Structures are given as structure tokens and as C-alpha cells.
Amino acid sequence: MTYSEKISQKLNDLLEKTYDAESGYKLAAEKVTVPAVHRFLNDKVQQRFDFGQALKAEIEDYGQLPDKGGSTKGALHRTWMNLATTLSGNETERILEEVERGEKESLEAYNDILGDKELTLPPSTRNLLSKQRDAIQAALNTARVYEELVS
């Protein structure tokens, strides 16, 4: 089975968002001094790296070429996060708010592709995306808990 061009494009969009998330988590981890939050953010860096590797492999398994880098939008978000944290009184809280915002966008992207009735995703792809989406939801929930603790 081969991917349609539409499936390939959507998966490459997710891959790009995954690269953006990994870079964003790296930046956030560099700025946070609360040990538990720092560990959480570093764990998410590794998780997103792993997500990217799995997405690339899935795309390649179906004869397509994966994208190589993040997006301009992701770079702008990281720039905004840098600026916002320099102006904010509680840097950790502000970073966690940005993590939540990014995770919500990631969830929307995953839900869009998983819920698109016009796409016939292979079972391996649907399973991979469902697992990654569930892990993103868990990260969002954890970020919310940490935000409550540091505010």
C-alpha cells in the first residue's frame, strides 16, 4: 500500500510540528530552574525526538520522503517564548502556559488527521498517531498540574 499525497502531506505537517515541539521543549528546559519541571521538559524533548523518528520511519515505509526541519511558525513561537519569559515575573509559569498552548495545537493537528473521514490511514499509521496523540494529551495534563503548583 502507498500513501496518497494528502496523507503524506498531513504526516509531514505532523513531523514538522514534532520538530517544532522538540525545539520548543529544549528552549523551555534551558530556561526553567524548578527541578521537577526541568526533568519533565527534558523528558518531552526525548519523547518528541522519538515521535519524529517514528513518523519518519512510517512515512518512509510507505515510499514517501519525510520533511527535514521545523517551521517558521515554530521558530516565531520560540522567539515569542524568549521575549515573554524575559518580561514575565514568573518565568516557569509563563513557559508552562506556552507549553500548554503548543500542546493544544498539536492535539488539534493529530485529531484533525485521525478524524478526517476522507483519509484511509493504514492501521500502523492510525495506531502510531493515536499513541502519540494520547502521549501529547498526557503531557498537556502534566503541564497544567505543574503550572498550578508554580503559580
C-alpha positions as CSV (number, residue, x, y, z in Angstrom):
1,M,0.0,0.0,0.0
2,T,1.2,3.5,-0.7
3,Y,0.2,6.7,0.9
4,S,-1.9,9.2,-1.0
5,E,-0.3,12.6,-1.5
6,K,-2.8,14.0,1.1
7,I,-1.8,11.5,3.8
8,S,1.9,12.1,3.1
9,Q,1.4,15.9,3.3
10,K,-0.5,15.6,6.6
11,L,2.1,13.3,8.1
12,N,4.8,15.6,7.0
13,D,2.9,18.5,8.7
14,L,2.8,16.5,11.9
15,L,6.5,15.8,11.5
16,E,7.2,19.5,11.2
17,K,5.2,20.2,14.3
18,T,7.1,17.5,16.1
19,Y,10.4,19.1,15.2
20,D,9.0,22.4,16.4
21,A,7.8,20.9,19.7
22,E,11.2,19.3,20.3
23,S,13.0,22.6,19.8
24,G,10.4,24.4,21.9
25,Y,10.9,21.9,24.8
26,K,14.7,22.3,24.5
27,L,14.4,26.1,24.9
28,A,11.9,25.7,27.7
29,A,14.1,23.3,29.6
30,E,17.1,25.7,29.3
31,K,15.0,28.4,31.0
32,V,13.4,26.5,33.9
33,T,15.1,26.1,37.2
34,V,12.4,24.1,39.0
35,P,13.9,20.6,39.1
36,A,10.7,18.6,38.5
37,V,9.6,20.9,35.7
38,H,13.1,20.8,34.2
39,R,13.0,16.9,34.2
40,F,9.5,17.0,32.7
41,L,10.6,19.3,29.8
42,N,13.7,17.2,29.1
43,D,11.6,14.1,29.0
44,K,9.4,15.8,26.4
45,V,12.5,16.7,24.3
46,Q,13.4,13.0,24.1
47,Q,9.7,12.0,23.6
48,R,9.4,14.4,20.6
49,F,12.7,13.2,19.1
50,D,11.3,9.6,19.4
51,F,8.0,10.8,17.8
52,G,9.9,12.3,14.9
53,Q,11.9,9.1,14.3
54,A,8.7,7.0,14.3
55,L,6.9,9.4,12.0
56,K,9.8,9.5,9.6
57,A,10.0,5.7,9.6
58,E,6.3,5.4,8.9
59,I,6.4,7.9,6.1
60,E,9.4,6.1,4.5
61,D,7.8,2.7,5.0
62,Y,5.1,3.9,2.6
63,G,7.5,5.1,0.0
64,Q,7.4,8.9,0.7
65,L,10.1,11.4,1.7
66,P,9.9,12.9,5.2
67,D,10.5,16.6,5.8
68,K,13.8,17.6,7.3
69,G,13.1,20.6,9.6
70,G,10.7,22.7,11.6
71,S,8.5,25.6,10.5
72,T,8.8,29.3,10.5
73,K,5.8,29.4,12.8
74,G,7.6,27.2,15.3
75,A,10.7,29.5,15.2
76,L,8.4,32.5,15.8
77,H,6.7,30.8,18.7
78,R,10.1,30.1,20.3
79,T,11.1,33.8,19.8
80,W,7.9,34.8,21.4
81,M,8.6,32.5,24.3
82,N,12.0,34.0,24.8
83,L,10.6,37.5,24.8
84,A,7.6,36.7,27.0
85,T,9.7,35.0,29.7
86,T,12.1,37.9,29.9
87,L,9.2,40.2,30.6
88,S,7.3,37.9,32.9
89,G,7.6,37.8,36.6
90,N,7.1,34.0,36.9
91,E,9.2,32.5,34.1
92,T,8.3,28.9,34.8
93,E,4.6,29.6,34.9
94,R,4.8,31.6,31.6
95,I,6.8,28.8,29.9
96,L,4.3,26.2,31.1
97,E,1.5,28.3,29.6
98,E,3.3,28.3,26.3
99,V,3.8,24.5,26.5
100,E,0.1,24.2,27.0
101,R,-0.6,26.4,24.0
102,G,1.7,24.3,21.8
103,E,0.3,21.0,23.1
104,K,-3.2,22.1,22.3
105,E,-2.2,22.9,18.8
106,S,-0.5,19.6,18.5
107,L,-3.6,17.8,19.7
108,E,-5.7,19.6,17.2
109,A,-3.4,18.5,14.4
110,Y,-3.5,14.9,15.5
111,N,-7.3,15.0,15.9
112,D,-7.7,16.5,12.5
113,I,-5.8,13.8,10.7
114,L,-7.3,11.0,12.8
115,G,-10.8,12.3,12.4
116,D,-10.6,13.0,8.7
117,K,-13.1,10.6,7.1
118,E,-11.6,11.2,3.6
119,L,-8.3,9.7,4.7
120,T,-7.9,5.9,4.7
121,L,-5.0,5.6,7.1
122,P,-3.2,2.2,7.3
123,P,-3.7,0.5,10.7
124,S,0.0,1.0,11.6
125,T,-0.3,4.8,11.0
126,R,-3.6,5.1,12.8
127,N,-2.1,3.2,15.8
128,L,1.1,5.3,15.8
129,L,-0.8,8.6,15.6
130,S,-3.3,7.5,18.3
131,K,-0.4,6.6,20.7
132,Q,1.4,9.9,20.0
133,R,-1.8,11.9,20.5
134,D,-2.5,10.2,23.8
135,A,1.0,11.0,25.0
136,I,0.6,14.6,24.0
137,Q,-2.7,14.8,26.0
138,A,-0.8,13.3,29.0
139,A,1.9,16.0,28.6
140,L,-0.7,18.7,28.4
141,N,-2.3,17.4,31.6
142,T,1.1,17.3,33.4
143,A,2.0,20.8,32.2
144,R,-1.3,22.0,33.7
145,V,-0.5,20.4,37.0
146,Y,2.9,21.9,37.2
147,E,1.5,25.3,36.2
148,E,-0.9,25.1,39.2
149,L,2.0,24.2,41.5
150,V,4.3,27.0,40.5
151,S,1.7,29.8,40.3
